[in-house]
Amino acid sequence: MLEFKFDTQLLITGEGLDEDEINDYIRDNIEGDSLLAVGGDTLIKIHYHTNTPWKVLEYCATKGDIYDIVVENMQRQADGLQG
């Protein structure tokens, strides 16, 4: 059984985006692991393993437009099922 079930990935576009601020907020407020928040001031890519992907999406939507959203169930994949 995986500790964190969902692989959550998305892009954020906006103005004045700060990858360190986004990284810190997600780490401090949304339980999970394997966080990547990388990019520049107009585009950030997020990758995070969590049990609450909706919290990641909700937060990121406050920072700019979110798109290319992918949420995969890694537990189903580990069990040999479609994720």
C-alpha positions in Angstrom: 0.0 0.0 0.0 1.4 3.4 -1.0 1.5 6.2 1.6 0.5 8.8 -1.1 -1.9 7.5 -3.7 -2.2 10.2 -6.3 0.5 11.5 -8.7 -0.7 15.1 -9.3 0.8 17.1 -12.2 -0.2 20.4 -13.7 1.0 23.7 -15.2 0.3 27.2 -13.8 0.6 30.3 -16.0 0.4 33.8 -14.6 2.4 36.9 -13.8 4.9 37.1 -11.0 4.8 33.4 -10.1 7.3 32.4 -7.4 8.3 28.7 -7.4 9.8 29.0 -3.9 6.6 30.4 -2.5 4.5 27.7 -4.2 6.9 25.0 -3.1 6.9 26.2 0.5 3.1 26.5 0.6 2.4 23.0 -0.7 5.1 21.4 1.6 3.7 23.2 4.6 0.0 22.8 4.0 -0.7 19.7 1.9 0.6 16.3 3.0 2.6 14.4 0.4 6.0 13.8 -1.1 8.2 14.0 -4.2 7.3 17.7 -4.8 8.6 19.5 -7.8 7.6 23.1 -8.4 9.8 24.4 -11.1 9.7 27.2 -13.7 9.8 30.9 -14.0 7.7 34.0 -13.2 5.1 33.1 -15.9 5.0 29.3 -15.9 5.4 26.7 -13.1 5.2 23.0 -13.4 3.9 21.1 -10.4 4.4 17.4 -9.7 3.4 16.0 -6.3 2.4 12.7 -4.7 -0.5 13.2 -2.3 -3.8 11.7 -1.1 -5.6 15.1 -1.6 -4.9 16.2 -5.2 -7.9 18.6 -5.0 -6.1 20.7 -2.4 -3.1 21.1 -4.8 -5.5 22.1 -7.7 -7.4 24.5 -5.5 -4.3 26.2 -4.2 -2.6 26.4 -7.6 -5.7 27.9 -9.2 -5.3 30.9 -6.8 -1.9 31.5 -8.4 -2.9 31.7 -12.0 -4.5 29.6 -14.8 -4.0 25.9 -14.3 -4.0 23.4 -17.2 -2.5 20.1 -18.5 -3.8 18.6 -15.3 -3.1 14.9 -14.7 -4.1 13.0 -11.6 -3.1 9.3 -11.7 -3.9 6.7 -9.1 -0.5 5.1 -8.4 -2.0 2.5 -6.1 -4.1 1.1 -9.0 -1.1 1.2 -11.2 0.9 -0.7 -8.6 -1.9 -3.3 -8.4 -1.7 -3.8 -12.2 -4.9 -1.9 -12.9 -5.5 1.2 -15.1 -4.5 4.3 -13.0 
